Amino acid sequence: RTLVTSGVSSYQHTSVTLEFFETVVRYEKFFTVEPQHIPCVLMAFLDHRGLRHASAKVRSRTAYLFSRFVKSLNKQMNPFIEDILNRIQDLLELSPPENGYQSLLSSDDQLFIYETAGVLIVNSEYPAERKQALMRNLLTPLMEKFKILLEKLMLAQDEERQASLADCLNHAVGFASRTSKAFSNKQTVKQCGCSEVYLDCLQTFLPALSCPLQKDVLRSGVRTFLHRMIICLEEEVLPFIPSASEHMLKDCEAKDLQELIPLINQITAKFKVQVSPFLQQMFMPLLRAIFEVLLRPAEDNDQSAALEKQMLRRSYFAFLQTVTGSGMSEVIANQGAENVERVLVTVIQGAVEYPDPIAQKTCFIILSKLVELWGGEDGPVGFADFVYKHIVPACFLAPLKQTFDLADAQTVLALSECAVTLKTIHLKRGPECVQYLQQEYLPSLQVAPEIIQEFCQALQQPDAKVFKNYLKVFFQRAKP
């Protein structure tokens, strides 16, 4: 009480000013008990002591603390909402590179102000129509500026100008995205009547994907916005996904694909059967783009290219894992025999050929899921042969490699999934699988008869844990 009534917030030293704001935010519960002090603290945040302070450092920290203060006092903010929104209007300005106007806040600080505005509107006690109107007032200037700047970017000749315009466009998308942080799910977006405003934003931002200039920056921003909209708008976002994905697949590099795949995974995991037609359609185009990038020749000593390929490979396997794990294996099955085989071969290669335990683990998860779905008598034609010709050997060839380090925790996790794959094959193929291992495959690896006997007994144990533990011992003994 003494602090907020003492006038110390007007003291000229920046350390004192910052300590004042840090303290009121740390003890925000005081204001729920004595709300009469809120107006004077709000004024301190909003005037020359806080967001309009002469020091950029103070302004920056205050932007973050103001956002925390508003969030923590949620309902107590109701009487002040319109006033705050009016007072922060100038701080929400998107400042294009050419107008020479130096915004008081950096774009990173503005993100907090946009989030605060979104929180104030969403948590207010206004009826849905008022909330919608306020949200539209907040986002319309961004959409209008975005359209103008995108046209300017298309015509810009100078590379430096292109870069600064693209940055500004990216900030516009980021600000709109940040306002949606106030929503936990679609219900709140619908309740506030804000779905329409965000759908308008989507329609405004998506044309940036077809801009040939500065595409990395633009795609990255729009992709992040789509991630948020999948949470906020749910199925209302689905009509926009096919054309957005199509644009993002054009002229893409490893990094573009690596960032696009999590978006596809999010949609697949969330909407499952609803997105089956979309997945069917884009499955092979996406895979072709991935294979094309992975097959590009690179210098032997180019470590960054090698790392990018490794990360892309992991993303590719994570995509297949999402598809199979979301009950969408028919998407793969419907790609035609040749394509299905190609996909399966890449998974076998991922399990065996690359010394990357994270990717190997994912590959074994995919293989065991496919065996579970397709490994029975009614599975796709030729899949049982594939199991014996490729999947069973993969379960042994991978752990027998010198690069498969059983002292490494990630590798042990990969081995654990390898054990699950073998157990699943046994579950689906029964005695036939044991017979194949006992009489054909393990003897071909020159494994001693008593160890083969031991292995088959462990495999037939009902407790999967027993087999997992045994498998580690088996490979420790079997490694050359």
DORONU-904841 format. One record per residue (C-alpha): x, y, z; residue in three letters; residue number from 1. Coordinates in steps of 0.02 Angstrom, whole numbers. Last residue first. Layout:
BEGIN
xx yy zz residuo num
X Y Z Ala NUM
...
//
This chain:
BEGIN
xx yy zz residuo num
1550 -2974 -1663 Pro 480
1389 -2930 -1572 Lys 479
1293 -3088 -1521 Ala 478
1325 -3079 -1334 Arg 477
1275 -2897 -1311 Gln 476
1138 -2929 -1437 Phe 475
1060 -3069 -1335 Phe 474
1079 -2974 -1170 Val 473
980 -2827 -1241 Lys 472
851 -2946 -1312 Leu 471
828 -3032 -1143 Tyr 470
772 -2871 -1059 Asn 469
645 -2836 -1195 Lys 468
587 -3019 -1192 Phe 467
554 -3017 -1005 Val 466
464 -2849 -1022 Lys 465
344 -2923 -1151 Ala 464
273 -3042 -1020 Asp 463
185 -3184 -1114 Pro 462
354 -3271 -1145 Gln 461
360 -3338 -1324 Gln 460
502 -3223 -1375 Leu 459
605 -3279 -1223 Ala 458
587 -3462 -1275 Gln 457
635 -3421 -1454 Cys 456
792 -3330 -1397 Phe 455
847 -3472 -1280 Glu 454
829 -3601 -1418 Gln 453
926 -3489 -1539 Ile 452
1059 -3468 -1403 Ile 451
1073 -3658 -1385 Glu 450
1088 -3678 -1575 Pro 449
1233 -3552 -1590 Ala 448
1193 -3402 -1702 Val 447
1278 -3413 -1871 Gln 446
1168 -3272 -1942 Leu 445
1090 -3397 -2065 Ser 444
1049 -3508 -1913 Pro 443
944 -3361 -1846 Leu 442
842 -3344 -2007 Tyr 441
800 -3518 -2060 Glu 440
755 -3651 -1933 Gln 439
727 -3559 -1770 Gln 438
675 -3389 -1839 Leu 437
558 -3465 -1968 Tyr 436
486 -3590 -1842 Gln 435
454 -3452 -1715 Val 434
363 -3348 -1848 Cys 433
257 -3496 -1905 Glu 432
213 -3530 -1723 Pro 431
112 -3367 -1714 Gly 430
107 -3245 -1862 Arg 429
16 -3098 -1780 Lys 428
78 -3114 -1600 Leu 427
252 -3166 -1657 His 426
261 -3015 -1773 Ile 425
200 -2904 -1630 Thr 424
335 -2975 -1513 Lys 423
468 -2941 -1646 Leu 422
407 -2760 -1667 Thr 421
398 -2733 -1477 Val 420
579 -2794 -1463 Ala 419
632 -2667 -1597 Cys 418
539 -2535 -1496 Glu 417
649 -2579 -1344 Ser 416
803 -2577 -1455 Leu 415
762 -2398 -1507 Ala 414
743 -2351 -1323 Leu 413
913 -2432 -1288 Val 412
985 -2327 -1430 Thr 411
919 -2168 -1349 Gln 410
1000 -2216 -1182 Ala 409
1173 -2254 -1258 Asp 408
1270 -2402 -1186 Ala 407
1192 -2517 -1318 Leu 406
1281 -2420 -1455 Asp 405
1213 -2467 -1626 Phe 404
1358 -2398 -1732 Thr 403
1442 -2570 -1735 Gln 402
1287 -2642 -1818 Lys 401
1209 -2796 -1738 Leu 400
1063 -2694 -1668 Pro 399
1008 -2640 -1844 Ala 398
1035 -2807 -1931 Leu 397
928 -2904 -1807 Phe 396
760 -2813 -1809 Cys 395
791 -2765 -1990 Ala 394
801 -2951 -2037 Pro 393
624 -2978 -1966 Val 392
555 -2826 -2058 Ile 391
631 -2863 -2229 His 390
606 -3036 -2303 Lys 389
497 -3109 -2165 Tyr 388
380 -2959 -2145 Val 387
383 -2923 -2332 Phe 386
320 -3099 -2365 Asp 385
175 -3068 -2245 Ala 384
140 -2903 -2336 Phe 383
122 -2987 -2506 Gly 382
-64 -2960 -2523 Val 381
-129 -2837 -2393 Pro 380
-176 -2911 -2223 Gly 379
-316 -3038 -2196 Asp 378
-200 -3173 -2126 Glu 377
-127 -3053 -2000 Gly 376
19 -2933 -2020 Gly 375
-78 -2783 -2087 Trp 374
-130 -2684 -1933 Leu 373
-14 -2753 -1799 Glu 372
126 -2773 -1926 Val 371
99 -2593 -1979 Leu 370
105 -2533 -1798 Lys 369
263 -2635 -1764 Ser 368
346 -2561 -1918 Leu 367
298 -2381 -1876 Ile 366
363 -2398 -1696 Ile 365
522 -2479 -1766 Phe 364
546 -2331 -1881 Cys 363
522 -2206 -1739 Thr 362
656 -2293 -1634 Lys 361
775 -2294 -1782 Gln 360
747 -2107 -1811 Ala 359
796 -2067 -1631 Ile 358
938 -2196 -1636 Pro 357
1022 -2112 -1785 Asp 356
1158 -2221 -1862 Pro 355
1069 -2230 -2030 Tyr 354
1057 -2397 -2119 Glu 353
947 -2511 -2015 Val 352
787 -2432 -1951 Ala 351
785 -2289 -2075 Gly 350
821 -2411 -2217 Gln 349
674 -2519 -2162 Ile 348
564 -2363 -2158 Val 347
625 -2312 -2332 Thr 346
583 -2487 -2395 Val 345
406 -2472 -2328 Leu 344
379 -2307 -2419 Val 343
443 -2378 -2583 Arg 342
335 -2533 -2563 Glu 341
181 -2427 -2536 Val 340
226 -2322 -2689 Asn 339
240 -2475 -2801 Glu 338
82 -2557 -2734 Ala 337
-29 -2403 -2760 Gly 336
-53 -2258 -2639 Gln 335
-209 -2331 -2556 Asn 334
-114 -2430 -2423 Ala 333
-29 -2272 -2360 Ile 332
-193 -2179 -2331 Val 331
-264 -2345 -2270 Glu 330
-144 -2330 -2123 Ser 329
-248 -2187 -2054 Met 328
-279 -2253 -1878 Gly 327
-195 -2101 -1799 Ser 326
-38 -2203 -1758 Gly 325
-8 -2249 -1941 Thr 324
-19 -2069 -2001 Val 323
73 -1997 -1850 Thr 322
214 -2126 -1867 Gln 321
228 -2088 -2053 Leu 320
246 -1902 -2011 Phe 319
375 -1938 -1874 Ala 318
471 -2039 -2005 Phe 317
476 -1888 -2120 Tyr 316
523 -1771 -1977 Ser 315
669 -1884 -1930 Arg 314
727 -1888 -2111 Arg 313
714 -1698 -2116 Leu 312
821 -1684 -1960 Met 311
954 -1800 -2035 Gln 310
949 -1705 -2199 Lys 309
973 -1539 -2110 Glu 308
1118 -1615 -2011 Leu 307
1204 -1675 -2169 Ala 306
1180 -1504 -2251 Ala 305
1254 -1419 -2095 Ser 304
1400 -1539 -2094 Gln 303
1459 -1508 -2272 Asp 302
1613 -1621 -2269 Asn 301
1553 -1744 -2400 Asp 300
1482 -1605 -2510 Glu 299
1297 -1629 -2548 Ala 298
1200 -1723 -2681 Pro 297
1012 -1701 -2678 Arg 296
930 -1868 -2634 Leu 295
857 -1806 -2470 Leu 294
780 -1652 -2553 Val 293
696 -1755 -2690 Glu 292
640 -1886 -2565 Phe 291
552 -1752 -2459 Ile 290
468 -1669 -2610 Ala 289
412 -1840 -2673 Arg 288
345 -1882 -2501 Leu 287
241 -1723 -2494 Leu 286
174 -1749 -2671 Pro 285
140 -1933 -2623 Met 284
34 -1896 -2468 Phe 283
-53 -1738 -2532 Met 282
-210 -1815 -2604 Gln 281
-233 -1957 -2482 Gln 280
-198 -1836 -2340 Leu 279
-335 -1716 -2398 Phe 278
-459 -1859 -2420 Pro 277
-416 -1927 -2244 Ser 276
-431 -1758 -2159 Val 275
-596 -1795 -2070 Gln 274
-534 -1971 -2026 Val 273
-401 -1902 -1906 Lys 272
-445 -1722 -1858 Phe 271
-320 -1688 -1719 Lys 270
-179 -1812 -1757 Ala 269
-185 -1776 -1944 Thr 268
-196 -1586 -1924 Ile 267
-52 -1581 -1800 Gln 266
51 -1699 -1907 Asn 265
23 -1590 -2062 Ile 264
82 -1438 -1962 Leu 263
231 -1537 -1892 Pro 262
276 -1582 -2074 Ile 261
282 -1402 -2137 Leu 260
431 -1352 -2030 Glu 259
544 -1493 -2087 Gln 258
483 -1467 -2263 Leu 257
534 -1285 -2262 Asp 256
703 -1328 -2181 Lys 255
745 -1460 -2314 Ala 254
710 -1335 -2453 Glu 253
548 -1302 -2544 Cys 252
516 -1241 -2719 Asp 251
327 -1272 -2704 Lys 250
271 -1378 -2557 Leu 249
213 -1226 -2458 Met 248
94 -1176 -2598 His 247
12 -1348 -2599 Glu 246
2 -1350 -2410 Ser 245
-93 -1183 -2409 Ala 244
-208 -1245 -2549 Ser 243
-253 -1402 -2452 Pro 242
-263 -1320 -2278 Ile 241
-388 -1179 -2306 Phe 240
-546 -1287 -2306 Pro 239
-486 -1365 -2141 Leu 238
-481 -1206 -2035 Val 237
-665 -1215 -1987 Glu 236
-627 -1390 -1921 Glu 235
-538 -1322 -1767 Glu 234
-546 -1131 -1758 Leu 233
-436 -1097 -1606 Cys 232
-318 -1247 -1602 Ile 231
-301 -1265 -1791 Ile 230
-293 -1074 -1796 Met 229
-135 -1072 -1689 Arg 228
-42 -1193 -1803 His 227
-105 -1094 -1954 Leu 226
-30 -934 -1883 Phe 225
139 -1020 -1861 Thr 224
132 -1077 -2043 Arg 223
89 -900 -2101 Val 222
242 -830 -2012 Gly 221
364 -963 -2076 Ser 220
297 -951 -2252 Arg 219
327 -764 -2258 Leu 218
506 -771 -2193 Val 217
559 -916 -2305 Asp 216
467 -845 -2457 Lys 215
566 -684 -2466 Gln 214
502 -658 -2643 Leu 213
399 -786 -2741 Pro 212
235 -734 -2656 Cys 211
116 -882 -2663 Ser 210
117 -906 -2476 Leu 209
79 -721 -2448 Ala 208
-95 -755 -2520 Pro 207
-134 -847 -2356 Leu 206
-127 -692 -2244 Phe 205
-290 -604 -2291 Thr 204
-396 -761 -2301 Gln 203
-327 -817 -2133 Leu 202
-361 -647 -2056 Cys 201
-541 -654 -2118 Asp 200
-556 -827 -2037 Leu 199
-490 -746 -1877 Tyr 198
-626 -613 -1880 Val 197
-762 -740 -1919 Glu 196
-715 -853 -1775 Ser 195
-726 -707 -1652 Cys 194
-906 -728 -1592 Gly 193
-839 -727 -1415 Cys 192
-925 -893 -1379 Gln 191
-856 -964 -1541 Lys 190
-676 -919 -1498 Val 189
-705 -981 -1319 Thr 188
-771 -1147 -1381 Gln 187
-633 -1163 -1508 Lys 186
-502 -1188 -1375 Asn 185
-397 -1097 -1245 Ser 184
-417 -925 -1318 Phe 183
-314 -779 -1250 Ala 182
-165 -837 -1353 Lys 181
-267 -785 -1507 Ser 180
-201 -606 -1493 Thr 179
-26 -677 -1526 Arg 178
-70 -743 -1698 Ser 177
-131 -573 -1753 Ala 176
34 -498 -1693 Phe 175
137 -634 -1779 Gly 174
45 -609 -1945 Val 173
81 -421 -1939 Ala 172
262 -453 -1885 His 171
287 -566 -2036 Asn 170
223 -431 -2151 Leu 169
349 -310 -2073 Cys 168
490 -433 -2096 Asp 167
439 -461 -2277 Ala 166
442 -272 -2305 Leu 165
617 -260 -2227 Ser 164
682 -403 -2334 Ala 163
608 -336 -2496 Gln 162
683 -164 -2459 Arg 161
855 -242 -2438 Glu 160
832 -341 -2598 Glu 159
789 -188 -2704 Asp 158
661 -224 -2839 Gln 157
498 -210 -2741 Ala 156
340 -240 -2843 Leu 155
278 -397 -2754 Met 154
335 -321 -2588 Leu 153
227 -167 -2616 Lys 152
73 -275 -2647 Glu 151
110 -373 -2488 Leu 150
130 -210 -2391 Leu 149
-41 -146 -2444 Ile 148
-129 -310 -2402 Lys 147
-41 -324 -2233 Phe 146
-82 -144 -2186 Lys 145
-267 -181 -2209 Glu 144
-257 -344 -2112 Met 143
-162 -264 -1968 Leu 142
-285 -117 -1960 Pro 141
-429 -245 -1955 Thr 140
-358 -344 -1808 Leu 139
-391 -234 -1656 Leu 138
-553 -156 -1718 Asn 137
-613 -331 -1765 Arg 136
-572 -393 -1591 Met 135
-670 -248 -1516 Leu 134
-820 -282 -1629 Ala 133
-817 -468 -1590 Gln 132
-809 -433 -1404 Lys 131
-956 -314 -1420 Arg 130
-1059 -441 -1515 Glu 129
-1014 -581 -1390 Ala 128
-1082 -483 -1240 Pro 127
-953 -393 -1132 Tyr 126
-893 -472 -971 Glu 125
-711 -459 -1024 Ser 124
-595 -609 -1029 Asn 123
-586 -613 -1220 Val 122
-563 -425 -1244 Ile 121
-434 -399 -1106 Leu 120
-338 -557 -1156 Val 119
-329 -503 -1338 Gly 118
-266 -329 -1290 Ala 117
-135 -408 -1176 Thr 116
-78 -524 -1317 Glu 115
-63 -375 -1433 Tyr 114
39 -280 -1302 Ile 113
151 -432 -1273 Phe 112
184 -449 -1460 Leu 111
224 -263 -1465 Gln 110
378 -299 -1358 Asp 109
447 -416 -1491 Asp 108
406 -287 -1627 Ser 107
510 -158 -1533 Ser 106
413 -27 -1437 Leu 105
408 163 -1453 Leu 104
390 145 -1642 Ser 103
512 244 -1748 Gln 102
415 327 -1888 Tyr 101
523 335 -2045 Gly 100
373 286 -2151 Asn 99
473 170 -2263 Glu 98
501 20 -2151 Pro 97
318 -8 -2107 Pro 96
271 29 -1925 Ser 95
130 -83 -1867 Leu 94
44 27 -1739 Glu 93
-10 -66 -1582 Leu 92
78 59 -1467 Leu 91
-30 199 -1539 Asp 90
-190 112 -1482 Gln 89
-125 76 -1306 Ile 88
-229 216 -1227 Arg 87
-390 169 -1316 Asn 86
-376 -15 -1268 Leu 85
-338 34 -1087 Ile 84
-492 147 -1077 Asp 83
-605 16 -1156 Glu 82
-545 -117 -1032 Ile 81
-543 -16 -870 Phe 80
-701 -73 -778 Pro 79
-668 -256 -824 Asn 78
-487 -268 -765 Met 77
-533 -342 -596 Gln 76
-593 -498 -691 Lys 75
-419 -549 -754 Asn 74
-302 -482 -620 Leu 73
-163 -606 -661 Ser 72
-180 -582 -849 Lys 71
-174 -392 -838 Val 70
-19 -392 -727 Phe 69
72 -521 -835 Arg 68
43 -419 -995 Ser 67
99 -262 -904 Phe 66
257 -352 -848 Leu 65
303 -397 -1028 Tyr 64
274 -222 -1096 Ala 63
358 -150 -941 Thr 62
520 -243 -980 Arg 61
528 -166 -1154 Ser 60
480 9 -1101 Arg 59
609 7 -961 Val 58
748 -50 -1079 Lys 57
695 76 -1211 Ala 56
723 216 -1084 Ser 55
620 376 -1105 Ala 54
468 289 -1029 His 53
311 275 -1134 Arg 52
265 96 -1085 Leu 51
307 132 -903 Gly 50
336 296 -810 Arg 49
291 403 -962 His 48
112 334 -960 Asp 47
28 164 -974 Leu 46
105 63 -834 Phe 45
96 207 -711 Ala 44
-85 237 -761 Met 43
-125 54 -727 Leu 42
-46 70 -554 Val 41
-155 223 -515 Cys 40
-312 134 -577 Pro 39
-279 -29 -480 Ile 38
-265 49 -306 His 37
-453 39 -271 Gln 36
-441 -149 -302 Pro 35
-384 -180 -122 Glu 34
-406 -367 -95 Val 33
-386 -419 -278 Thr 32
-248 -288 -290 Phe 31
-142 -370 -154 Phe 30
-144 -531 -255 Lys 29
-31 -444 -384 Glu 28
117 -453 -266 Tyr 27
246 -502 -399 Arg 26
168 -386 -528 Val 25
170 -237 -411 Val 24
350 -279 -364 Thr 23
421 -295 -540 Glu 22
337 -130 -587 Phe 21
414 -34 -441 Phe 20
584 -120 -464 Glu 19
584 -61 -646 Leu 18
553 119 -596 Thr 17
685 113 -459 Val 16
815 40 -578 Ser 15
770 171 -711 Thr 14
809 317 -595 His 13
687 463 -612 Gln 12
568 429 -468 Tyr 11
389 438 -532 Ser 10
348 261 -471 Ser 9
399 320 -296 Val 8
235 416 -285 Gly 7
205 344 -112 Ser 6
31 271 -141 Thr 5
84 113 -233 Val 4
231 76 -117 Leu 3
141 118 44 Thr 2
0 0 0 Arg 1
//
